[in-house]
Amino acid sequence: MNARHHSRPPYNNYQAQQQYYAQQQYQQSPDTHSVILVTAGYDHTIRFWEALSGICSRTIQHPDSQVNRLCISPDKRYLAAAGNQHIRLYDINSPNPNPIFSYEGHTGNVTAVAFHCEGKWMVTGSEDCTLKIWDTRASSIQRNYDHKSPVNDVAIHPNQGELISCDQKGSIKIWDLAENSCTHEL
């Protein structure tokens, strides 16, 4: 028998299998985790998947609303889940199913989220026609921009000084953070 071969523990059911794999994941250091995929949707459930095996290793209930958008922070420590009027921030490496921060301030579905390259702030877009910049360490709104139409998506330019957003009317806007305004509209 190969010494590197590990016997598979017996499972009584699918839930026991999920719990086993979740426990194994948390016993590893974050640097040794396999590739993880995260999915969510209208069933109010966030699922973490082991990409190589296809096994769902963890689930988190998101009872407040459906999940419209997910975004993993650049350091791969946090998951932002955008829902109806809020964003929840989860610690990916913690077994705690509760969010570590909640961001409230939108009045419609949050449809877009992106992290600053160092994770110090994030930007969100919503069907309430706004873009908001949040301090991820304090869950407070730092800036608020009127997009004038429901926002479909937002990205942070690699220079970290501009936002690029698009809306339901087909407009693309470039926001200069130093000038604190929209500088171009296509």
C-alpha positions as YAML, in Angstrom:
chain: A
units: angstrom
residues:
- id: 1
  name: MET
  ca: [0.00, 0.00, 0.00]
- id: 2
  name: ASN
  ca: [1.29, 3.45, -0.90]
- id: 3
  name: ALA
  ca: [2.20, 5.43, 2.24]
- id: 4
  name: ARG
  ca: [0.92, 8.60, 0.61]
- id: 5
  name: HIS
  ca: [-2.51, 7.10, 0.03]
- id: 6
  name: HIS
  ca: [-5.11, 8.32, 2.53]
- id: 7
  name: SER
  ca: [-8.14, 6.22, 3.17]
- id: 8
  name: ARG
  ca: [-11.42, 7.97, 2.56]
- id: 9
  name: PRO
  ca: [-13.56, 8.27, 5.68]
- id: 10
  name: PRO
  ca: [-17.01, 6.72, 5.48]
- id: 11
  name: TYR
  ca: [-19.92, 9.10, 4.96]
- id: 12
  name: ASN
  ca: [-23.46, 8.52, 6.08]
- id: 13
  name: ASN
  ca: [-24.84, 11.15, 3.75]
- id: 14
  name: TYR
  ca: [-23.98, 14.13, 1.56]
- id: 15
  name: GLN
  ca: [-24.14, 16.56, 4.52]
- id: 16
  name: ALA
  ca: [-21.58, 14.49, 6.45]
- id: 17
  name: GLN
  ca: [-19.31, 14.55, 3.39]
- id: 18
  name: GLN
  ca: [-19.59, 18.35, 3.15]
- id: 19
  name: GLN
  ca: [-18.80, 18.75, 6.85]
- id: 20
  name: TYR
  ca: [-15.75, 16.48, 6.55]
- id: 21
  name: TYR
  ca: [-14.32, 18.43, 3.60]
- id: 22
  name: ALA
  ca: [-15.04, 21.78, 5.30]
- id: 23
  name: GLN
  ca: [-13.17, 20.64, 8.42]
- id: 24
  name: GLN
  ca: [-10.24, 19.46, 6.29]
- id: 25
  name: GLN
  ca: [-10.14, 22.81, 4.51]
- id: 26
  name: TYR
  ca: [-9.88, 24.78, 7.77]
- id: 27
  name: GLN
  ca: [-7.14, 22.54, 9.13]
- id: 28
  name: GLN
  ca: [-4.92, 23.56, 6.23]
- id: 29
  name: SER
  ca: [-3.15, 26.88, 6.16]
- id: 30
  name: PRO
  ca: [-4.62, 29.40, 3.66]
- id: 31
  name: ASP
  ca: [-1.55, 28.95, 1.45]
- id: 32
  name: THR
  ca: [-2.30, 25.25, 0.92]
- id: 33
  name: HIS
  ca: [-5.95, 25.57, -0.11]
- id: 34
  name: SER
  ca: [-6.83, 24.20, -3.47]
- id: 35
  name: VAL
  ca: [-8.49, 26.36, -6.09]
- id: 36
  name: ILE
  ca: [-11.89, 27.44, -4.77]
- id: 37
  name: LEU
  ca: [-14.88, 28.53, -6.83]
- id: 38
  name: VAL
  ca: [-17.76, 30.38, -5.20]
- id: 39
  name: THR
  ca: [-21.32, 30.44, -6.51]
- id: 40
  name: ALA
  ca: [-24.59, 31.93, -5.30]
- id: 41
  name: GLY
  ca: [-27.95, 33.06, -6.60]
- id: 42
  name: TYR
  ca: [-31.64, 33.28, -5.93]
- id: 43
  name: ASP
  ca: [-31.65, 30.32, -3.52]
- id: 44
  name: HIS
  ca: [-30.03, 32.52, -0.81]
- id: 45
  name: THR
  ca: [-27.05, 30.14, -0.52]
- id: 46
  name: ILE
  ca: [-23.36, 30.78, -1.11]
- id: 47
  name: ARG
  ca: [-21.43, 27.65, -2.05]
- id: 48
  name: PHE
  ca: [-17.67, 27.09, -1.95]
- id: 49
  name: TRP
  ca: [-16.47, 24.44, -4.39]
- id: 50
  name: GLU
  ca: [-13.19, 22.58, -4.63]
- id: 51
  name: ALA
  ca: [-12.44, 23.24, -8.30]
- id: 52
  name: LEU
  ca: [-10.39, 20.10, -8.92]
- id: 53
  name: SER
  ca: [-12.76, 17.63, -7.27]
- id: 54
  name: GLY
  ca: [-16.07, 19.41, -7.90]
- id: 55
  name: ILE
  ca: [-17.04, 18.90, -4.27]
- id: 56
  name: CYS
  ca: [-19.03, 21.56, -2.43]
- id: 57
  name: SER
  ca: [-16.88, 22.07, 0.66]
- id: 58
  name: ARG
  ca: [-18.93, 24.75, 2.44]
- id: 59
  name: THR
  ca: [-22.24, 26.57, 2.30]
- id: 60
  name: ILE
  ca: [-23.31, 29.85, 3.85]
- id: 61
  name: GLN
  ca: [-26.91, 30.94, 4.09]
- id: 62
  name: HIS
  ca: [-27.60, 34.49, 2.88]
- id: 63
  name: PRO
  ca: [-31.13, 34.89, 4.24]
- id: 64
  name: ASP
  ca: [-31.67, 38.62, 3.64]
- id: 65
  name: SER
  ca: [-31.94, 38.43, -0.15]
- id: 66
  name: GLN
  ca: [-30.78, 36.73, -3.30]
- id: 67
  name: VAL
  ca: [-27.10, 37.13, -4.17]
- id: 68
  name: ASN
  ca: [-26.59, 39.28, -7.28]
- id: 69
  name: ARG
  ca: [-22.80, 39.42, -7.40]
- id: 70
  name: LEU
  ca: [-19.78, 37.89, -5.68]
- id: 71
  name: CYS
  ca: [-16.25, 39.27, -5.52]
- id: 72
  name: ILE
  ca: [-13.17, 37.82, -3.79]
- id: 73
  name: SER
  ca: [-10.67, 40.31, -2.36]
- id: 74
  name: PRO
  ca: [-7.21, 40.47, -4.01]
- id: 75
  name: ASP
  ca: [-5.58, 38.79, -0.99]
- id: 76
  name: LYS
  ca: [-8.22, 36.01, -1.22]
- id: 77
  name: ARG
  ca: [-9.22, 36.47, 2.42]
- id: 78
  name: TYR
  ca: [-12.67, 37.99, 1.96]
- id: 79
  name: LEU
  ca: [-15.79, 37.42, -0.09]
- id: 80
  name: ALA
  ca: [-18.19, 40.29, -0.82]
- id: 81
  name: ALA
  ca: [-21.75, 39.15, -1.53]
- id: 82
  name: ALA
  ca: [-24.01, 41.80, -3.07]
- id: 83
  name: GLY
  ca: [-27.73, 41.49, -2.52]
- id: 84
  name: ASN
  ca: [-30.82, 43.64, -2.37]
- id: 85
  name: GLN
  ca: [-29.77, 46.94, -0.78]
- id: 86
  name: HIS
  ca: [-26.69, 45.57, 1.00]
- id: 87
  name: ILE
  ca: [-23.29, 43.94, 0.72]
- id: 88
  name: ARG
  ca: [-22.05, 41.33, 3.20]
- id: 89
  name: LEU
  ca: [-18.34, 40.65, 3.72]
- id: 90
  name: TYR
  ca: [-17.35, 37.11, 4.74]
- id: 91
  name: ASP
  ca: [-14.01, 35.77, 5.94]
- id: 92
  name: ILE
  ca: [-13.23, 32.97, 3.47]
- id: 93
  name: ASN
  ca: [-10.87, 31.15, 5.86]
- id: 94
  name: SER
  ca: [-13.19, 31.20, 8.87]
- id: 95
  name: PRO
  ca: [-15.76, 28.50, 9.64]
- id: 96
  name: ASN
  ca: [-18.02, 31.29, 10.95]
- id: 97
  name: PRO
  ca: [-21.03, 31.53, 8.58]
- id: 98
  name: ASN
  ca: [-21.84, 35.10, 9.65]
- id: 99
  name: PRO
  ca: [-20.59, 38.17, 7.79]
- id: 100
  name: ILE
  ca: [-17.78, 40.12, 9.45]
- id: 101
  name: PHE
  ca: [-19.11, 43.40, 8.01]
- id: 102
  name: SER
  ca: [-22.38, 44.57, 6.51]
- id: 103
  name: TYR
  ca: [-22.55, 47.55, 4.19]
- id: 104
  name: GLU
  ca: [-25.90, 49.33, 4.11]
- id: 105
  name: GLY
  ca: [-26.73, 52.40, 2.03]
- id: 106
  name: HIS
  ca: [-28.07, 51.36, -1.35]
- id: 107
  name: THR
  ca: [-31.83, 51.53, -1.92]
- id: 108
  name: GLY
  ca: [-31.98, 48.97, -4.74]
- id: 109
  name: ASN
  ca: [-30.36, 45.73, -5.85]
- id: 110
  name: VAL
  ca: [-26.58, 45.89, -5.67]
- id: 111
  name: THR
  ca: [-25.44, 44.61, -9.05]
- id: 112
  name: ALA
  ca: [-21.70, 45.33, -9.06]
- id: 113
  name: VAL
  ca: [-18.77, 45.10, -6.65]
- id: 114
  name: ALA
  ca: [-14.99, 45.43, -7.06]
- id: 115
  name: PHE
  ca: [-12.08, 45.64, -4.61]
- id: 116
  name: HIS
  ca: [-9.15, 48.08, -4.57]
- id: 117
  name: CYS
  ca: [-5.90, 46.21, -5.33]
- id: 118
  name: GLU
  ca: [-4.92, 46.23, -1.63]
- id: 119
  name: GLY
  ca: [-8.47, 45.57, -0.40]
- id: 120
  name: LYS
  ca: [-8.64, 48.84, 1.58]
- id: 121
  name: TRP
  ca: [-11.83, 49.91, -0.18]
- id: 122
  name: MET
  ca: [-14.40, 48.56, -2.56]
- id: 123
  name: VAL
  ca: [-16.82, 50.10, -5.01]
- id: 124
  name: THR
  ca: [-20.39, 48.99, -5.55]
- id: 125
  name: GLY
  ca: [-23.01, 49.81, -8.16]
- id: 126
  name: SER
  ca: [-26.75, 49.47, -7.83]
- id: 127
  name: GLU
  ca: [-30.10, 49.67, -9.54]
- id: 128
  name: ASP
  ca: [-30.63, 52.75, -7.34]
- id: 129
  name: CYS
  ca: [-28.46, 54.60, -9.93]
- id: 130
  name: THR
  ca: [-25.49, 55.11, -7.62]
- id: 131
  name: LEU
  ca: [-21.87, 54.07, -7.25]
- id: 132
  name: LYS
  ca: [-20.55, 53.95, -3.70]
- id: 133
  name: ILE
  ca: [-17.01, 53.64, -2.41]
- id: 134
  name: TRP
  ca: [-16.74, 51.89, 0.95]
- id: 135
  name: ASP
  ca: [-13.93, 51.69, 3.48]
- id: 136
  name: THR
  ca: [-13.69, 47.92, 3.93]
- id: 137
  name: ARG
  ca: [-12.18, 48.29, 7.41]
- id: 138
  name: ALA
  ca: [-15.00, 50.42, 8.81]
- id: 139
  name: SER
  ca: [-17.99, 49.60, 6.58]
- id: 140
  name: SER
  ca: [-18.62, 53.28, 5.94]
- id: 141
  name: ILE
  ca: [-19.39, 55.11, 2.70]
- id: 142
  name: GLN
  ca: [-16.45, 57.24, 1.58]
- id: 143
  name: ARG
  ca: [-17.92, 58.56, -1.69]
- id: 144
  name: ASN
  ca: [-21.24, 58.47, -3.47]
- id: 145
  name: TYR
  ca: [-21.72, 59.10, -7.20]
- id: 146
  name: ASP
  ca: [-25.01, 59.66, -9.04]
- id: 147
  name: HIS
  ca: [-24.91, 57.49, -12.17]
- id: 148
  name: LYS
  ca: [-28.33, 58.71, -13.37]
- id: 149
  name: SER
  ca: [-29.30, 55.20, -14.55]
- id: 150
  name: PRO
  ca: [-29.31, 51.72, -12.95]
- id: 151
  name: VAL
  ca: [-25.72, 50.39, -12.81]
- id: 152
  name: ASN
  ca: [-24.91, 47.04, -14.43]
- id: 153
  name: ASP
  ca: [-21.22, 46.79, -13.58]
- id: 154
  name: VAL
  ca: [-18.18, 48.67, -12.31]
- id: 155
  name: ALA
  ca: [-14.44, 48.01, -12.53]
- id: 156
  name: ILE
  ca: [-11.46, 49.70, -10.97]
- id: 157
  name: HIS
  ca: [-8.86, 50.76, -13.55]
- id: 158
  name: PRO
  ca: [-5.42, 49.17, -12.94]
- id: 159
  name: ASN
  ca: [-4.09, 52.65, -12.05]
- id: 160
  name: GLN
  ca: [-6.50, 52.53, -9.06]
- id: 161
  name: GLY
  ca: [-7.41, 56.17, -9.73]
- id: 162
  name: GLU
  ca: [-10.37, 55.65, -12.04]
- id: 163
  name: LEU
  ca: [-13.61, 53.70, -12.08]
- id: 164
  name: ILE
  ca: [-15.26, 52.44, -15.25]
- id: 165
  name: SER
  ca: [-18.99, 51.79, -15.02]
- id: 166
  name: CYS
  ca: [-21.80, 50.83, -17.34]
- id: 167
  name: ASP
  ca: [-25.54, 51.18, -16.98]
- id: 168
  name: GLN
  ca: [-28.85, 49.87, -18.27]
- id: 169
  name: LYS
  ca: [-29.15, 52.70, -20.81]
- id: 170
  name: GLY
  ca: [-25.93, 51.54, -22.51]
- id: 171
  name: SER
  ca: [-23.65, 54.31, -21.24]
- id: 172
  name: ILE
  ca: [-20.06, 53.73, -20.16]
- id: 173
  name: LYS
  ca: [-18.64, 56.25, -17.72]
- id: 174
  name: ILE
  ca: [-15.15, 56.93, -16.47]
- id: 175
  name: TRP
  ca: [-14.88, 58.40, -12.99]
- id: 176
  name: ASP
  ca: [-11.66, 60.16, -11.96]
- id: 177
  name: LEU
  ca: [-11.19, 59.65, -8.22]
- id: 178
  name: ALA
  ca: [-8.72, 62.55, -7.89]
- id: 179
  name: GLU
  ca: [-11.22, 64.94, -9.52]
- id: 180
  name: ASN
  ca: [-14.11, 63.20, -7.73]
- id: 181
  name: SER
  ca: [-16.28, 63.32, -10.86]
- id: 182
  name: CYS
  ca: [-17.26, 61.62, -14.10]
- id: 183
  name: THR
  ca: [-14.74, 62.78, -16.71]
- id: 184
  name: HIS
  ca: [-15.91, 60.80, -19.76]
- id: 185
  name: GLU
  ca: [-19.16, 59.30, -20.97]
- id: 186
  name: LEU
  ca: [-19.44, 57.06, -24.01]
...
